[in-house]
Amino acid sequence: MKAIDALQAALAGEHAAVYLTGVLGAQASSSRQHALYAVLVDDYREHRRRRDELTVFIHDLGAVPVASEVTYDLPAQMTTAAELNDAALQLERRIAKTYGQLVENTAGAQRRWALVALNEVAVRQVVFRGPPEMFPGSH
Amino acid sequence: MLGGLGLGVLAVAGCSASSAPSAATTQPVPRRGGLPHDVTAAVELGSAILGAVRVIARVGSTYPALVRRLHPLVTMHEVHVTTLRQAVPGYVDRATTSPAPVTARNQAAALRLVADTERTLHDRLIAAAIAAESGRYARLFGSMSAAISQQLAAMPA
């Protein structure tokens, strides 16, 4: 895989992540589920930041950043705090793999950035009460 | 589109925490094509990991109450070293010098010592991932660094 393709894949993943974390945050109650709401809002901001940075990287390479889909399929169960948390955890696990792929297919500053992103999303899994993995972001 | 991108909200819906792949199925072992530079790095990292395990063992012998809390770290390191051994043809553990005796005055200080050791190892893995000539080794080292980040995040204060 070429670096630009891995970057585009990561951007597409962050588009989906921004969408989903926005929906999850909207579903959570800031008063009754304050802690969950706070981490979802933080998660949304982090995904949005990385989405924007990836957009700049790709643009600087002379490519057209992949656009967001109009909408995305959502998890079937997003009612309880546990369901919202689980959806966020699965999201972080999946995007960790995308960043593992980005580490594998980039070099230099781009790989350094991807490593930071991989570590960040791995820690977010723990924030969403996921057990530590042996190889986050691996195949 | 989503499925091919490795991140699908639909796919997210179909997953559960219990469906997470086991460590045995997620080891990104770059069995072939490792460049000499990367092979050297893998052996050196294996030695560094064994050094970190010895620090934990020393802490555990000084403060037995911490053994259970630090067990996940040891397990992770053992899996990582096993993976490095599998990744490098003819891998031979390098001799490691014994760590200095633990001088932590109490359990909290001992945990800080372990955390500092892990952060140092984490930084070495990041540096090795950046310098790796093979993308597969870069991903392996990067994944190992992320595993340490998770352990540190989950480590009780």
Interface residues (C-beta under 8 A of the other chain):
Chain A: A9 A12 G13 A16 A17 Y19 L20 E69 Y72 D73 L74 P75 A76 Q77 D86 A87 L89 Q90 L91 R93 R94 I95 A96 K97 T98 G100 Q101 V103 E104 N105 G108 R111 R112 A114 L115 L118 N119 A122 V123 Q125 V126 V127 G130 P131 P132 E133 M134 F135 P136 G137 S138 H139
Chain B: M1 L2 L5 G6 L7 G8 V9 L10 A11 V12 A13 C15 S16 A17 A20 A23 T26 Q27 P28 P72 M76 V79 H80 T83 I126 A129 I130 G135 R136 A138 R139 L140 G142 S143 M144 S145 A146 A147 S149 Q150 Q151 A153 A154
